[in-house]
Amino acid sequence: MMIFMLAAAMTIAMLIATAFALHQEAARVSLRTKRANMRGFGGRHA
């Protein structure tokens, strides 16, 4: 029984870690996109 509880706890911990990593990666990509769209002082130029 204790092994099953440990397995469940590890599964939940890994799901939380995966969600956190995906959120961090999405934020990094968003920041990179915003930075690529900024050019000089005028902001976005067509």
Phi, psi and omega in degrees: 000321182293326178295321179294322178293319178296318179297319178295318179296319179292323178296315179296318179298320179291324176295318178295317179296321178294317178298318179296316180295319178296321178295317179297317180294320178296320178295320180295317179294319179297316179295320179296321179293316178297320180293323180291330181280342179274128178228106176071205184278338186277356182082227184276128177244136181275000000 
